[in-house]
């Protein structure tokens, strides 16, 4: 198994039928910055994201995910993973990366999600009023909205969890930190490529569609700020699907919202959990354990299991 050739989840492109409203959500409600606009797309970053962007918003007739990206740990790691991807037949090819990143290699996961992997990057350089008072912070604390600090993880839906996870671990790399396993097979898999507890999660899709999004997550500095984010959402008419609460899996303190384009967004604090154990063993949750609900016994809302982006009716 390949473990350490991916560095981290780099960025995610979300599709939105309400581009201007989505931009305002991520800037005014989450506290992110717009670094560039180009045609029907806007590029945004949280204040301590080190790259040019961690989020791309693109105008589209329906919601969902356009693509997401991994940054490799080195040019050698990039070349090795591209070779492995090409051997599966799921490769699309090299492309000039957006916003001056350099070359990126595009491919598809088994369920159809489009992804890219790259090493050369475009690091954000704060200037003027964007500079932080602290030289070890990538840009100024926004003091606006939820003040999210950085991108954290992505949750995707897939019909065949086993095929998705086999591709992830055997072709791209990473370790399976936690997993939901029922009698008839896996229902969810959590992937870490560094010392974080996870960068990517894959959960089962029952819609019959391919390549769908469950949610994208940005983190705050504390659990208290997740509670403040809930008040901000309430005062601004933002729909709260569930939370604030604590997940049993991964122990993240969370709040699920919907941005105006219809995509589910999580604002979360992962507490202080890191995976430092070099021979860490996957935590496996069975059906009985999952039926207990979240960490403090709250049952997961039904829409969390049934809603993904795009929804079938959006594609009619």
ZALUMTI-255113 format. One record per residue (C-alpha): residue in one letter; y, x, z. Coordinates in pm, whole numbers, plus 32768, in hexadecimal, padded with zeros to 4 digits. Each point is the difference from the previous one (the first is absolute). Layout:
<rs>
AYXZ...
</rs>
This chain:
<rs>
X800080008000X815D807D7FA6X80E27FE5812EX814B80B47FEFX808280127E98X80E77ED38023X8135802F80D9X807B7E9E803BX80547EAE7F6CX813A804E7F3CX80997EC57F6FX7FB57E9C7F98X808D7F2C7EE6X80277E908057X803B7EF77EF7X80FA7EEF8050X80887ED07F4AX813C801A80D6X806E816A7FDCX815E7FE58092X7F887F37812CX7EDF80F28039X80F181277FFDX80D97F548104X7ECD7FBE80DAX7F98816C8004X816180818038X80937EFB80EBX7ECB7F8980BDX7F2E813F8003X812380F67FF7X7F9180CC7ED3X80DB80BA7F05X80117FD97E85X7FEF81597F63X80077F997E92X7FFA7ED47F17X7F7B800B7E9EX7FF47ECA7F27X7F257EFB80A7X7F9580E9811BX8096807F8145X7F85812A80C8X801B7FFA817BX7FA880D8812AX7FFE7FE0817AX80E580F280B7X7EF381018053X7F377FEB7EBCX801B815D7F6EX7FDA7FA47E92X80F17F5C7F0CX7F597EB08040X7EDA7F6180B1X80387EAA7F65X80447F907E9CX80637E967FC6X7FD17F7F7E9EX806B7EB17F74X7ED57F367F8CX7FA07E957FC9X7F16800A812DX7FD380C68141X7EFA810D803CX7FCE81757FE2X805880CC7ECEX7F6A814A806EX7FE880E4812DX7FEC817A801EX7F61811780C3X809E81588022X7F0181187FEBX8009812880EEX802581047EEDX7FF780297E86X7E9980788024X7FA67EC580C2X80A67F2C7EF5X7F3E80A57EE9X7EB67FDD80BEX80357E8D8046X806B7FB97E99X7EC280A27F82X7F327F2880ECX80BA7EC47F96X7FCE804B7E90X7E89801E803AX7FF77E958077X809E7F747EC2X81187F5D80CAX810F80F27F95X812F7F8A7F39X80AD814D7FC3X812280E68053X81627F7B8003X815B80858045X803F7F85815EX812F7F288046X813D808C809AX7FB5816B7FB3X7EC3802680CBX7F4680C27EF4X7EAB7FA67F73X7F267EEF8094X7EA37F927FA1X7FC37E887FE5X7EB27F55803AX7F657EB88070X7F387FB48136X7EBF7F387FC4X80AE7EB6804FX811780497F07X8118808080E0X80D380FF7F45X803C814380BAX808D81577FBCX7FD78153809EX80F8811F7FEDX8074813A80B3X815480677F75X81007F2480A8X816E7FA1801AX806B80358168X81297F3D807DX813180D1805FX80F67F4680DDX816D80497FC0X81487F91809BX7FE67EC280CDX7E887FF47FC4X7FC2813B80CCX7F687FD78157X809780A38133X7EA58097802EX7F9B80FC7EF5X7E8E7FA68029X80367E947F94X80057FBF7E8AX81327F1E8005X80E77F4180E6X7F727EF780EAX80727EBE7F57X80557F308138X7FBB7ED17F25X7EEF7EFA800BX7EAC8075807EX805381717FC8X7EA7804D7F74X7FB881758007X7F00803F7EEEX7EF47F6C7F27X7EB97FE680BDX7EE07F597F4DX7F947F177EEBX7EFC7EEB8016X7F577F9A7EBAX7F107EE67FAFX7EC080457F3EX7ED27F2E7F9FX7F0B81208028X805480BF813DX7ED880EA7FD6X8063806C7EA0X816A8034806AX7FA680D18131X7EFB80CB7F43X8109805C7F01X80FA8055810FX7F2280DF80D2X7F28809D7EF0X810A80367EF5X8152801480ADX7FA280588166X80637F97815CX7F457F878130X7F9C7EA28069X80A27FD58155X7F9A7E95803BX7F327EFB7F49X7FA27E918016X7E8E7FD67FB7X7F537EAD7FF5X7E927FB37FBBX80447FE37E8AX80CD813D7FE0X815A8098803CX812E7F1B801FX810E8102803EX802B81797FF3X811980D8808FX804A814F7F59X80B1812F8094X8055813B7F3BX80B580B5811DX80207FDF817BX80897E9E7FEEX7F047EF1804DX80207F777E9EX80CC80097EC0X7F3D7EF97F40X7F347ECE805DX7F217F337F19X7F977EA18060X7F297F037F4CX809F7F1F7EF8X7F697EA57FD2X80F47F867EF5X7F3F80747ECFX812D80CE7F90X801681797FDDX80FA81058071X80B87F378108X80E280658120X7FD07F978168X812A80AF80A0X80DD81348011X806780918150X813080BB8080X801080878165X81007FF78116X803080FC8115X7F8C7F158114X7F527EB8804AX814A7F778085X809880247EA4X7EEB7F267F71X80707EF080F3X816980327F92X7F8F7FE47E95X7F6B7EAC8053X81537F8D8087X80AC80867EC8X7F0A7F427F24X80327EC280CAX817A80137FE6X7FF5803F7E8AX7F077EF67F98X7EEB80F77FADX7EA77F618019X7F27809A8112X7E927FD57FADX7F798087814BX805B80E7811EX809180BB80ACX7EA980578085X7F02811A8019X7EE0803C7F11X7EAD804A8098X7FAA80D87ED2X80DC8139800CX80CB7F6D8126X813F7FDF7F32X81167F26808FX80657F257EDBX80D97EF57F63X7FB37F617EACX811E7F7D7F2BX80297F907E99X8112809E7F2FX80B67F147F0DX7F23805D7ED8X7ECE7F8180BCX7F5C814A8069X7F7C80258163X80AE811880C1X7F96808B814FX80F2809E80F5X7F2E80C280F7X7FE7810A8109X7EB580BF8003X803F806D816AX7F9081688036X7EA97FF37F61X7FA281327F35X7EAC807B7F8BX7FDF8165807DX7E85800A802EX7F6F80DA7EE7X7EB07F4A800BX808B7EA4803EX7F067EE47FD4X805F7EBD7F4FX80407ED780E6X7F3A7ED37F7FX80587E978055X7EFC7EEC7FD8X802C7E8C7FC3X7FF17F9E816FX810980FF805DX80E97F927EE8X7FDF7E938063X80AB8054814AX814880207F42X811480FB803CX801880EC8128X80847EFB80F2X7F247EE67F84X80ED7F5C7F09X7F3E7F7E7ED5X806B80877EAFX80BE7EFA7F38X7F3A7F6C7EDDX80FC806D7EF8X7FBB816B805BX7EA47FD47F6AX805D7F237EDAX814F807B7F7DX803481317F22X80ED80597EE7X800A7F7F7EFDX7F7B7EAB8063X7F2E7F4E7EF5X810B7EF77FC5X8100810E7FABX7F2E80687ED4X7FEF7EA87F5D
</rs>
